[in-house]
Amino acid sequence: MNLPNLLTLSRFGLIPIYVVFFATNHLKTAFLIVVLAGATDVLDGYLARTRGQITQVGVMLDPLADKCMMLTVIISLLVSGMIPWLVAVAMFVRDAGMIAGSAFFHFRGKMTVPANTLGKLTTVLYYFAFLFIFFDFSFAIPYLWFVVGVSFLASIIYIILFLGLNRTEDGETDS
């Protein structure tokens, strides 16, 4: 266990704290918890890379912590009526698909594609969408739809990179 992995684990601990603040209608504080989770994500990645502390546990838990927080926020915004159900379904399908797909291929011994610039940009765009929603900006939902589109584009690119990375010598995809 190292500091980057502890920071990743702390993001799991922030999820119920977020839920409590959101459920008690302390929306600005709930949003700050989401921002804190994002900051720990940036910090743990930076520390892992600069200190040479990248571990298999961290590689698996880091995106899982991010997706769990994201799904929690999506569900809370949906239940509260702050986002339309259709956008929530699109976000849920994309994130759940990424979790399931990553786990499935990881446990089958496939090489995984590390986070790329478009994936990181998508995360930043989602944080802005959450800011706009939590603070009730009039353009929040159209902007959220834009970000959902970008996230699906990022997923398509990820799948293409994954297939290329796991292609066998005879040109067939190793499955």
Secondary structure, DSSP 4 states (H G I P E B T S, - for coil): --HHHHHHHHHHHHHHHHHHHHHTT-HHHHHHHHHHHHHHHHHHHHHHHHTT---HHHHHHHHHHHHHHHHHHHHHHHHTTSS-HHHHHHHHHHHHHHHHHHHHHHHTT---PPP-HHHHHHHHHHHHHHHHHHTT-TTHHHHHHHHHHHHHHHHHHHHHHHHHHTB-TTSPBP-
